[in-house]
Amino acid sequence: MNGFSSLFLLCLCLIVISCQPKETEPGERVIAEVYGKRLKAKEVNAFIPNEASEADSMAIAQAYMERWIKEALLLREAEKSISRDIAIDQLVSRYRSSLIMSNFEKLYVEQNLDTLITAEELETYYEDNKYQYQLETTILKCRFLKVDRAITPIDYEFLKKEWSGTKPPVVRRLKKICSEFGEQCFFEEEMDWLKLESLKSMMPEGAINDNIIKYNQTFQLKDPDFYYFLKIYEQVSDKEVAPFSFIEEQARRYILHQRKLVLLDKMREDLYEKELDLNNVIIYKD
């Protein structure tokens, strides 16, 4: 809003205030009015921090008033354009009811849902549903090290020789190198499955694909910027059934979701029967 508009609004507010009876309580004073809708000083004052300076208070009040006026004008314009066929009050009532019920159900689920899922439940779910989980892309268990070529010669010599090593001292040294020069490093014990498409995006174009990894599980590559080291320990091809560990979290979410639905259905049914027995529900028949 430009300076002239701000000055005009301030003058308008002063005129509105000056036209009010002197006995009006300060908080009840009207400081702006748009088509009969009034903004009172107490509403603005509620947004001004107690520790605010006089200059800051005036700035906050001015900004609040301007926003209120714009919203009031926009609302009036929107109301003028609404079709008479739209039952706004009914829509608002439904939305309010939906919010209240949704919040109640959320709290009820938080307080009553059994979130403990046993290994047997997960195994049963997987065996009953595993053919629904066909892989869309090949997944791998691997070690992958993508290291900047700015690595020190000593570290690079160690990396070339020991990058696939599994002894604890070797792994610690490799992780230290990765922390200093690594762009992307994954160690097999730290992660579960990696999608082939994700791995391809981290390597030089054409370096790996489904056909290549069928016959090679170890790769050492380089480009102008990075050294690449890849060792594949396990792979499951696309179109095959996903292993349990790959879909375990998804299975947990599904089981909990189903429990939630059952819990809420039972709560609604119990509430219905209870209130029916108490004669708080009356069904009129013709």
C-alpha positions as CSV (number, residue, x, y, z in Angstrom):
1,M,0.0,0.0,0.0
2,N,1.5,3.4,-1.0
3,G,2.0,6.4,1.3
4,F,-1.1,8.2,0.1
5,S,-3.3,5.1,0.8
6,S,-1.7,4.7,4.2
7,L,-2.3,8.3,5.1
8,F,-5.9,8.1,3.8
9,L,-6.6,5.1,6.0
10,L,-5.0,6.8,9.0
11,C,-7.1,9.9,8.5
12,L,-10.2,7.7,8.0
13,C,-9.5,6.0,11.3
14,L,-9.1,9.3,13.1
15,I,-12.4,10.5,11.7
16,V,-14.2,7.4,12.7
17,I,-12.8,7.6,16.2
18,S,-13.5,11.3,16.6
19,C,-17.2,10.7,15.6
20,Q,-17.7,8.2,18.4
21,P,-19.1,9.2,21.8
22,K,-16.5,10.4,24.2
23,E,-17.7,7.9,26.8
24,T,-16.8,4.9,24.6
25,E,-14.3,2.6,26.3
26,P,-10.9,2.8,24.6
27,G,-10.9,-0.9,23.7
28,E,-14.4,-0.5,22.2
29,R,-13.5,2.3,19.9
30,V,-14.0,1.5,16.2
31,I,-10.9,2.3,14.2
32,A,-12.1,1.1,10.7
33,E,-15.3,0.2,9.0
34,V,-16.0,-1.6,5.7
35,Y,-19.7,-1.8,4.6
36,G,-20.9,-2.0,8.2
37,K,-18.3,-4.4,9.5
38,R,-16.3,-2.7,12.2
39,L,-12.8,-3.2,13.5
40,K,-12.4,-2.3,17.2
41,A,-9.2,-1.1,18.9
42,K,-9.2,-4.0,21.3
43,E,-8.9,-6.5,18.4
44,V,-5.8,-4.7,17.1
45,N,-4.3,-4.2,20.6
46,A,-4.4,-8.0,21.2
47,F,-1.8,-8.4,18.5
48,I,0.6,-5.8,19.8
49,P,3.3,-7.2,22.2
50,N,3.5,-5.5,25.6
51,E,7.2,-4.7,25.1
52,A,6.7,-3.0,21.7
53,S,7.8,0.6,21.5
54,E,5.4,3.3,20.5
55,A,6.7,3.4,16.9
56,D,6.5,-0.4,16.6
57,S,3.0,-0.4,18.1
58,M,1.8,2.1,15.5
59,A,3.4,0.1,12.7
60,I,1.9,-3.2,13.8
61,A,-1.5,-1.5,14.3
62,Q,-1.3,0.1,10.8
63,A,-0.4,-3.2,9.2
64,Y,-3.1,-5.1,11.0
65,M,-5.7,-2.6,10.0
66,E,-4.7,-2.5,6.4
67,R,-4.8,-6.3,6.2
68,W,-8.2,-6.4,7.9
69,I,-9.6,-3.8,5.4
70,K,-8.3,-5.7,2.4
71,E,-9.8,-9.0,3.7
72,A,-13.1,-7.4,4.4
73,L,-13.3,-5.9,0.9
74,L,-12.2,-9.2,-0.7
75,L,-14.8,-11.1,1.3
76,R,-17.6,-8.7,0.3
77,E,-16.5,-9.0,-3.4
78,A,-16.5,-12.8,-3.1
79,E,-19.9,-12.8,-1.4
80,K,-21.3,-10.8,-4.3
81,S,-20.1,-13.3,-6.8
82,I,-21.4,-16.4,-5.0
83,S,-24.2,-18.3,-6.7
84,R,-27.5,-18.2,-4.8
85,D,-27.6,-22.0,-5.3
86,I,-24.7,-22.5,-2.9
87,A,-25.7,-23.0,0.7
88,I,-22.7,-21.4,2.4
89,D,-24.0,-21.8,5.9
90,Q,-24.7,-25.4,5.3
91,L,-21.2,-26.0,3.9
92,V,-19.6,-24.1,6.8
93,S,-21.6,-26.2,9.3
94,R,-20.5,-29.4,7.6
95,Y,-16.9,-28.3,7.5
96,R,-17.0,-27.4,11.2
97,S,-18.6,-30.8,12.1
98,S,-16.0,-32.6,10.0
99,L,-13.1,-30.8,11.8
100,I,-14.5,-31.5,15.2
101,M,-15.1,-35.2,14.5
102,S,-11.7,-35.6,12.8
103,N,-10.0,-34.1,15.9
104,F,-11.9,-36.3,18.2
105,E,-11.1,-39.4,16.2
106,K,-7.5,-38.5,16.1
107,L,-7.3,-38.2,19.9
108,Y,-9.3,-41.4,20.4
109,V,-6.9,-43.3,18.1
110,E,-3.9,-41.9,19.9
111,Q,-5.3,-43.0,23.3
112,N,-6.7,-46.4,22.3
113,L,-4.9,-47.8,19.3
114,D,-2.6,-50.8,20.1
115,T,0.5,-50.0,18.1
116,L,2.5,-53.2,19.1
117,I,2.9,-55.4,16.0
118,T,4.5,-58.8,16.6
119,A,7.0,-60.5,14.2
120,E,4.4,-63.2,13.7
121,E,1.8,-60.7,12.5
122,L,4.3,-59.1,10.1
123,E,5.3,-62.5,8.7
124,T,1.7,-63.6,8.3
125,Y,0.8,-60.4,6.5
126,Y,3.8,-60.8,4.2
127,E,3.0,-64.4,3.3
128,D,-0.6,-63.5,2.6
129,N,0.2,-60.4,0.5
130,K,3.7,-60.7,-0.9
131,Y,2.5,-61.2,-4.5
132,Q,1.0,-57.7,-4.4
133,Y,4.5,-56.3,-3.9
134,Q,6.2,-56.9,-7.2
135,L,9.2,-54.7,-7.6
136,E,9.1,-51.9,-10.2
137,T,12.9,-51.6,-10.2
138,T,15.9,-53.7,-9.3
139,I,17.0,-53.3,-5.7
140,L,20.5,-53.9,-4.2
141,K,22.4,-54.4,-1.0
142,C,25.8,-52.9,-1.6
143,R,28.7,-50.8,-0.6
144,F,29.1,-47.7,-2.6
145,L,31.8,-45.0,-2.3
146,K,31.9,-41.9,-4.4
147,V,35.0,-39.9,-3.5
148,D,36.3,-36.6,-4.7
149,R,39.5,-36.8,-6.7
150,A,40.9,-34.1,-4.5
151,I,41.6,-37.0,-2.0
152,T,45.2,-37.1,-0.7
153,P,47.5,-39.6,-2.4
154,I,48.0,-41.6,0.8
155,D,44.3,-42.0,1.4
156,Y,43.7,-42.8,-2.3
157,E,46.2,-45.7,-2.2
158,F,44.5,-47.0,1.0
159,L,41.1,-46.7,-0.7
160,K,42.2,-48.5,-3.9
161,K,43.5,-51.4,-1.8
162,E,41.0,-51.7,1.1
163,W,37.8,-50.1,-0.2
164,S,35.9,-53.4,0.1
165,G,37.5,-54.5,3.3
166,T,35.3,-55.5,6.3
167,K,37.7,-55.6,9.2
168,P,36.6,-52.9,11.8
169,P,39.9,-50.9,11.7
170,V,39.7,-50.8,7.9
171,V,36.0,-49.8,7.9
172,R,36.8,-47.0,10.4
173,R,39.5,-45.7,8.2
174,L,37.3,-45.8,5.1
175,K,34.5,-43.9,6.9
176,K,37.0,-41.3,8.0
177,I,38.1,-40.9,4.3
178,C,34.5,-40.6,3.3
179,S,33.7,-38.0,5.9
180,E,36.6,-35.9,4.5
181,F,36.3,-36.5,0.7
182,G,33.2,-38.5,0.2
183,E,30.4,-37.2,-2.0
184,Q,28.1,-40.1,-1.4
185,C,29.1,-43.2,0.6
186,F,26.9,-46.2,1.7
187,F,28.2,-49.0,3.8
188,E,26.2,-52.3,3.7
189,E,25.7,-52.4,7.5
190,E,24.2,-49.0,7.7
191,M,21.4,-49.3,5.1
192,D,19.0,-51.9,3.8
193,W,18.1,-51.8,0.2
194,L,19.0,-49.3,-2.5
195,K,17.0,-48.9,-5.7
196,L,19.1,-49.4,-8.9
197,E,17.6,-46.2,-10.4
198,S,18.9,-44.2,-7.4
199,L,22.3,-45.7,-7.7
200,K,22.5,-45.0,-11.5
201,S,21.8,-41.3,-10.8
202,M,24.9,-41.2,-8.6
203,M,27.3,-42.8,-11.2
204,P,28.5,-41.8,-14.6
205,E,25.9,-42.3,-17.3
206,G,25.8,-45.9,-18.6
207,A,28.1,-47.2,-15.9
208,I,25.6,-49.8,-14.6
209,N,22.2,-51.2,-15.6
210,D,20.3,-54.4,-15.1
211,N,22.2,-56.4,-17.7
212,I,25.7,-55.2,-16.5
213,I,25.0,-56.1,-12.8
214,K,23.9,-59.6,-13.7
215,Y,27.5,-60.5,-14.6
216,N,29.5,-58.0,-12.5
217,Q,29.2,-57.3,-8.8
218,T,32.3,-55.2,-8.3
219,F,33.1,-51.9,-10.0
220,Q,35.9,-49.3,-9.9
221,L,35.3,-46.3,-12.1
222,K,36.5,-42.7,-12.3
223,D,35.5,-39.5,-14.1
224,P,37.1,-36.0,-14.1
225,D,35.6,-35.3,-10.7
226,F,35.2,-38.5,-8.7
227,Y,36.4,-42.1,-8.0
228,Y,33.6,-44.7,-7.8
229,F,33.8,-48.0,-5.9
230,L,30.8,-50.4,-5.9
231,K,30.4,-53.9,-4.5
232,I,27.0,-55.6,-4.8
233,Y,26.2,-58.2,-2.2
234,E,22.7,-59.0,-3.1
235,Q,20.1,-58.0,-5.7
236,V,16.5,-58.6,-6.5
237,S,15.4,-57.9,-10.1
238,D,12.4,-55.9,-11.1
239,K,9.1,-57.8,-11.5
240,E,10.2,-60.2,-8.7
241,V,8.5,-60.3,-5.3
242,A,10.0,-57.7,-3.0
243,P,11.8,-59.2,0.0
244,F,10.2,-58.8,3.4
245,S,12.8,-56.3,4.7
246,F,12.0,-54.0,1.8
247,I,8.3,-53.7,2.5
248,E,8.4,-54.2,6.3
249,E,7.7,-50.5,7.1
250,Q,4.9,-50.4,4.5
251,A,3.4,-53.6,6.1
252,R,3.5,-52.0,9.5
253,R,1.7,-48.9,8.3
254,Y,-1.0,-51.0,6.6
255,I,-1.6,-53.2,9.7
256,L,-1.9,-50.1,11.9
257,H,-4.2,-48.4,9.4
258,Q,-6.5,-51.5,9.4
259,R,-6.5,-51.5,13.2
260,K,-7.4,-47.9,13.2
261,L,-10.4,-48.5,10.9
262,V,-11.6,-51.4,13.0
263,L,-11.2,-49.3,16.2
264,L,-13.2,-46.4,14.9
265,D,-15.9,-48.5,13.5
266,K,-16.3,-50.3,16.8
267,M,-16.3,-46.9,18.7
268,R,-19.1,-45.6,16.4
269,E,-21.1,-48.8,16.7
270,D,-20.7,-48.9,20.5
271,L,-21.7,-45.2,20.8
272,Y,-24.8,-45.8,18.7
273,E,-26.0,-48.8,20.7
274,K,-25.3,-47.0,24.0
275,E,-27.2,-43.8,23.1
276,L,-30.0,-46.0,21.6
277,D,-30.4,-47.8,24.9
278,L,-30.5,-44.5,26.7
279,N,-33.3,-43.3,24.5
280,N,-31.2,-40.4,23.3
281,V,-31.8,-41.5,19.7
282,I,-35.3,-41.5,18.4
283,I,-36.1,-43.0,15.0
284,Y,-39.5,-42.0,13.7
285,K,-41.3,-44.4,11.5
286,D,-44.2,-43.7,9.2
